[in-house]
Amino acid sequence: MKIRTLSLALVTLTSMAFGSIGLATAHGYEDLDLKKVSKEQRLANKERAEQLREQAKDRKELATDRAQTKRELAKDRAETQREQTKDRAEFERDFDKEQHRAHKKADKHQRKFDKEMRNADRKADKALRKAEHKHSHD
């Protein structure tokens, strides 16, 4: 019983191992050379590997170009922002200077006006005192 099972297992394994050869001979490939198949397979694998390398190289170039473009865009945006910030700061400085000049001018006019008002008040007081003094002597 055990011998029969072992021989059956051996036949099964053998047929599985040589099944591909059996199929090949059944389909008319009687001159099947296993080295030739493996050589063809190696060539196909080599070609596929070369294609994959080329694709990887192309993807890497695309990624590099994309990254370079992103860096350039970021650099341009930063430069634009710097220029805008610089322009804004320059505008604010000029605006502050103009405002300072305007306030200074307004303060000067206010002081001049205040001085004229004091002089007018002084003259009016002097004229009033003079009139009172003259009136008191009459």
Secondary structure, 3 states (H helix, E strand, C coil): CHHHHHHHHHHHHHHHHCHHHHHHHHCCCCCCCHHHHHHHHHHHHHHHHHHHHHHHHHHHHHHHHHHHHHHHHHHHHHHHHHHHHHHHHHHHHHHHHHHHHHHHHHHHHHHHHHHHHHHHHHHHHHHHHHHHHHHHHC
